[in-house]
Amino acid sequence: MGIDGYVNTISTACSSAANSIMLGARMLLSGQLDRVVVGGTDGLSQFTISGFRSLMIFDDEWCSHLMKQEKD
């Protein structure tokens, strides 16, 4: 494909896609690049799970809060 040049990885959890789009837009507007390909995802990995655990917002049971609502 002949794609080369600037490559960057952004890891900002849920906002990775928005941040990559904004970085691409800023680089276009500043004239640093004339074309960009941007996108984002947040894969469920041990790194991500550890981050949610450190914020104390991770539940070891899948969808347990949803199951509790259904039982009520």
C-alpha positions, -999 to +999 in steps of 0.1 A: +000+000+000+029+023+004+017+038+036+046+052+057+054+082+079+042+093+112+027+065+134+013+071+169-006+050+194-030+066+219-042+047+250-068+068+268-094+042+276-129+051+263-117+083+247-090+068+225-110+072+193-120+108+200-084+117+209-070+101+178-094+119+156-086+152+173-048+146+170-053+138+133-073+170+128-048+191+146-019+177+125-039+184+093-048+219+103-012+227+114+002+214+081+023+187+097+006+161+076-015+162+044-034+129+050-042+109+081-058+076+089-072+075+125-093+052+146-095+039+181-105+009+202-100-002+238-093-039+239-102-058+270-067-067+283-051-072+316-038-036+313-074-023+309-088-045+337-060-033+360-069+003+352-106-002+361-096-021+392-074+007+404-104+030+400-125+005+420-151+004+393-145-032+381-168-061+391-154-097+388-189-110+379-200-102+343-231-080+342-239-085+378-255-051+382-278-059+353-288-092+368-296-076+401-319-051+384-338-079+367-343-097+400-358-066+417 
